[in-house]
């Protein structure tokens, strides 16, 4: 069980059994004959496959986990290829979770090339760009959420793609202002943007989750290693701290796949 899980082993076992039962029932409902093939149905299927894959992986059922993750990535690939020709900047935030989940699903099922394609989609959509060739997003405010989800999704995707500088992004030039501008920046500027969004969320008394707040120190430590400024041991310690912040099912859903992905994507840093 995750070592910091609330309620201990008994609660963990009960929660896993309940969640897996719910997801399996949802899959049965979503795949029954005559169910309309809507985007919402596709999102439901992807969420179920992705979630079940995480629990199966944890239990050691690695082949079954990979099969579920492969199903999730394949479905998103079909839907995004269908929707991309008519996708607009204003609608891209609605696709961020979809393509990021597909990126992790592809990576965890061993399809790194496909994962990079989805991380590219995530990087663009999370900043309001469709093709990546636009001069600026049509609606900058749409991707600056108070939980920092979209900025962090872009940061993570850029790191996974090996792009740490040489791009534009939404930044807050003035520390005491919530007015974001589109300008030249780097991975550090984007992490500051994510932190600013989280600060806005706290100010508005919105719930902020460990999966976001504790991800930033981990990514900073990883970037420091990639830039040749930091020690791998510090990044490994940050990853351990991040994994130990799993305290409930929601934490597990968001934190565990990142732990798996970073270990596999950066073995020289985390597993050497």
N, C-alpha and C positions, 0 to 999 in steps of 0.2 A: 504494500500500500504506500501511497505518498506519505513520507514520514511526518508531515505537519498536518495531516488530514484531521479535520474536526470530527470528534466522535470515535477515533481510532479504527482498528481493523474491522470490528463488527459493523460499524456504520458504513465503512467503505464497501464491504461485501454487499450489504443491503442496498446501498445506492447504486452500485454497478449493476446488480441484478434487476433493479427497478428500471434504470435507464435503458438497459439493453432490451428489456421486455417492451417498453414503450416504443423504442425505435423499430423493433421488429414488427410490432403491430402497425406502426405508421407506414412501414414499407408495404405491408400487406394491403393496407387501404389505398396507398398511392399507386399500386400496380394492379389493382383489380380491373377486370374488363370494363370498358366503357368510360373510364376516368378521362376527362378532357386533358389533352396534352398542352397545358398552360405553362407559362414561366414559373408560376408559383409552385406547380407540381414538380417542375425540374429542381427548383431550389429545395423543396422538401426531400426529394430523393437524394440529392447531393449531401444535404445535411445528415440524413440517416446513414448513408454509406460511410461518410467521413467519420462520424461519431462512432459507429460500430467498429470501424477499422482501428480506432485508437484503443478501444477496450480489448479487442482481439489481440492487438500487438502487445499490450501490457500483459495479457494472460499467456503470451508465448505462441499464439496461433498466427504466426507471421505470414504464412501463405494465404490464409483466409483474409487477413488484414489487407494484404496487397491486392487481393481480388476486389475487395470493396472499394479501396482507393482508386483502383484502375477504372472501375465502373463510374465513380464520381468524376474523374478527370475526363473520361470519354464523353460523358453526357454534356459537360460544360463546353467541351470543344465543339460539339455539334451545335449547341445553342448559340454560342458566341459567334461562330462562323455564319450562322443564319442572321443574327441581329446586327452584326458589325456594319454592314453597308448602310443601314438606316439609323445608326446610333448617333445621338447628338451629345454635345458637351454637357447640356443640362441633365441628361439622363445617366451619364457615366457613374455618378456616385452610387446609383442603384445596383451597379454591377461589381462594385469593389469586393464585397464579401464573396460573391460568386466566383470571381476569377482568382482571388487569393486562396480560397479553399481548394480550387482546382490546382493551383500551383503547388500547394503543400501536398495534395493528394498525389500528383504526378511525381513529385520529388520522393515521397515516402514509398511509392511503389516502384522506384528505380527508373523512372522515365525523366532523366534530368533535362534532356533537350526540350521535351514538352513542358516541363516545369519552368524553364527559362522563358518560353513563349508566354506562359501565363503570368510569370512575374513581370514581363514587359507590359502586358495588358494592365496588370495591377498598378504598376508605376504610372502609367498614363492616366487611367481612369480615376485614380485616387487624387489626382491634381486637376481633374476636369478637362483632360485632353483626350481626344478620340484617336488621332493618328500619331500624335507626338510632333507633328510639323506645324501646328498652329502657333501663332505668335504668343498667345496667352489664352487662358481658359475664359469661356464666355461668361461664367458665373462663379467667380472666385469664392464667394461666401459659401457656396454649396458644399465645398469640400473641407471647410474649416470647422469641424464639429467639436463640441466642448469636451469630448472624451479623447480627442486626439487620434481617433481610429484611422482616419484617412491619411493624415500626415505620417503616422507611424507605419502604415501599410506601404507608403511610398518609400520611406527610409529603409524598411526591411527589404523591399524588392530591389532597391538600388544596390544595397550591400550584397545581396545574393547575385546580382548581375555584375558585380565588380566595378560599379560606377560610383566613385566617391566625390567627383567634382566635374565641372564643365557643363553645368545645366542651369536652367532657371527654375524658380520655385516661388511659392507664396511665403513671404517672410514678414516679420514685424520689426521694422527698423528702429522703432522707439519702444523701449522696454515698458513704458507706462501707457502705451496706446494699444487699442485693439484693432487698429486700422492696418490691415495687411496689404502689401504691395507685391507685384510680380517683378522679380529682379534676379540678377545673377547671384547664385549661391552655391553652396556645396553641402555635403552630407551633414556637416556640423550645423549649418544654418537651418536645415530642415529639422534636425533634432530639437533645435531651439524653438522652432515653430510648433512642434508637437508639445513641448513643455509649456509654451505659452497657451495653447489650447486647453491643456489640462488645468492650468492656473485659472483660466476663465471658468472652467467647469466647477472648480472648487469655490470660486467666488460666487457662482450662481447656486451653490449648494447642491450640485448634481453629484450623483454617485460616481466615484472614480475607482477603477479596479486595479488590483495588483498586476494583472496581466499587461496593463499599459504602463503604469508608473514604474514598475520594476524592470520592464523591458529596456528602457532608455539607458540605465547604467550598464546593462549587459551589452547593448549595441555600441555604446561609447568605448567600452573595454575592447570589444572585437575590432572596431575601427582603428583604435590605437595600435593594435598588433598589425593590422593590414597596412597601416601607414608607416610601420617600422618605429613607432614611438613607445610602444608598450610591451609588457611581457605577457607571454601566453598564459602563464600561471594566473595572472590577474583576470584574464578573460575566463579561464576555467573556473576560478572561484566565483565569478559573477554568474556563470551558468548554473553552478551548484546552488547559489543563493536564489536564483530565479526558479529552479525546480522545487526548492524547498518552500516556496511561497504558495504551493498548491494546497489549498485548505478546504476546497469543496469541489463539486462537480463542474461548476462554471470555470473555476481556475484550471482544472484538469483539461477541459475542452480547449482552452486557449493556450495554455502554457506547455503541455506535454508535446504537441506537435512541433512547436518551436525548438524544444530541447532535442527531439529526434532529428529535425531538419538541420540544425546547426552542427550537431555532432557529425552528421554524414557529409555536409557540404564543406566543412572546414576541419578535416581530420588533423591537419598539421597543428591546428590551434587547440582543439578540444580533446583529441584522443591520442596525441603523440606521447 
